[in-house]
Every structure is written in structure tokens, then in C-alpha cells.
């Protein structure tokens, strides 16, 4: 079994920054990629950013230039550095891990609230 534990969410004002962390533990075979998704109230969950074990990254257009994803393979930890936060970034952020057998695991989510 694999567990993902997120941390770092909270309430901030527009323009401020947050750093989310997600650490995977348990029977991890080998990481193919990790990612951050978010789900705002009344909206579908969307991919925010992803990173492969080799460091290749992807960002959704709405966060490009404001968000950086990074992966510490030794610690099985993925980070999401978010700057210049906007009220529309308010959502529950979920960590996601895909191993090399294409098994998918999810964290429990961490709330990010950006006030205007």
C-alpha cells in the first residue's frame, strides 16, 4: 500500500506565496511521475502540474510563470511552489503518484484559500 500525505495549504492573501509538499510512503515500486491536481467548489478536478522522475515538467496554462513543481526522488516528495496567488487559485489541492506499472495513488488533499 502507498500513502501520500500533503501539507502546506492554508489561507493567504492575493499576491502571496505557498509551498505545498507531498510525501509518498509504503510499498512504492518506482515512481513514473507525480502531479498536483486541484478542485475548486463546483468544478471538476484539474491537473495543475506534473513532473516525471527524470524531471520533465508540465504546467496548465493558468499557472505558468507562477508555479514551480519539483521532485526529490530520494525523499519520494513532490513540491509545488506557488507565487502571486489569486483568488481563483482557491481549491483543494491533491497530490497524485503514478508508478511504473501505471498504478495511481492519491493524497487526501490540502485546502488552499486565497482572499482578495
C-alpha positions in Angstrom: 0.0 0.0 0.0 1.2 3.5 -0.8 0.2 6.6 1.2 0.5 10.2 0.1 0.5 12.9 2.7 0.1 16.5 1.7 0.9 19.6 3.7 1.4 23.3 3.3 -2.0 24.5 2.5 -3.6 27.5 4.2 -5.2 30.9 4.0 -3.2 33.6 2.2 -3.9 37.0 0.7 -3.8 37.6 -3.1 -0.2 38.0 -4.2 1.3 35.9 -1.5 3.0 32.5 -1.8 2.6 29.0 -0.6 4.7 25.8 -0.8 2.8 22.5 -0.8 4.6 19.3 -0.1 3.5 15.7 -0.6 5.5 12.7 0.7 4.9 9.2 -0.5 5.5 6.2 1.8 4.8 2.5 1.8 5.3 -0.1 -1.0 6.4 2.2 -3.7 7.6 0.2 -6.7 9.2 3.0 -8.7 7.8 6.5 -9.5 6.9 7.3 -13.1 5.6 10.7 -12.3 4.0 12.8 -9.6 1.5 15.6 -10.0 -0.7 18.1 -8.3 -4.4 18.5 -9.1 -6.9 20.9 -7.7 -10.6 21.0 -7.3 -12.5 24.2 -6.8 -16.0 24.2 -5.4 -18.5 23.2 -8.1 -15.7 22.4 -10.6 -14.0 19.3 -11.8 -10.6 18.3 -10.6 -7.9 19.6 -12.9 -4.3 18.9 -13.4 -2.1 21.8 -12.2 1.4 20.5 -12.8 3.3 17.2 -13.2 6.8 16.0 -13.1 8.4 12.8 -14.2 11.1 11.0 -12.3 13.6 12.4 -14.8 12.5 15.9 -14.2 10.3 16.7 -17.2 7.5 19.1 -16.2 4.1 20.2 -17.4 2.0 23.2 -16.2 -1.5 24.1 -17.0 -1.6 27.5 -18.8 -3.4 29.3 -15.9 -0.4 28.8 -13.6 2.6 29.1 -16.0 5.1 31.5 -14.7 3.6 31.5 -11.1 4.1 27.8 -10.1 7.1 25.5 -9.9 6.9 21.8 -9.4 9.9 19.8 -8.1 10.6 16.3 -7.1 13.1 14.9 -4.6 13.4 11.3 -5.7 15.4 10.3 -2.6 12.6 11.5 -0.3 9.7 10.5 -2.6 8.5 14.0 -2.1 7.0 16.4 -4.6 6.7 20.1 -4.0 4.5 22.8 -5.5 5.8 26.4 -5.1 3.0 28.8 -5.8 3.7 32.6 -6.2 1.4 35.5 -6.9 -1.6 33.6 -5.8 -5.0 34.7 -7.0 -8.5 34.2 -5.5 -9.2 31.9 -8.4 -6.5 29.6 -7.2 -8.7 28.7 -4.2 -9.2 24.9 -4.2 -8.4 21.7 -2.6 -5.0 20.6 -3.9 -4.4 16.8 -4.3 -1.2 15.0 -4.8 -1.0 12.2 -7.3 1.6 9.5 -7.9 1.9 7.1 -10.8 4.3 4.2 -10.5 6.0 2.4 -13.4 3.2 -0.2 -13.5 0.7 2.7 -14.1 -0.9 2.3 -10.7 -2.3 5.6 -9.4 -2.4 6.9 -5.8 -4.0 10.0 -4.4 -3.5 12.0 -1.3 -6.3 13.3 0.9 -6.0 16.9 -0.2 -5.0 20.1 1.3 -7.1 23.3 1.2 -5.6 26.5 -0.3 -7.7 29.6 0.2 -6.7 32.9 -1.4 -8.5 36.0 -0.2 -8.8 39.2 -2.3 
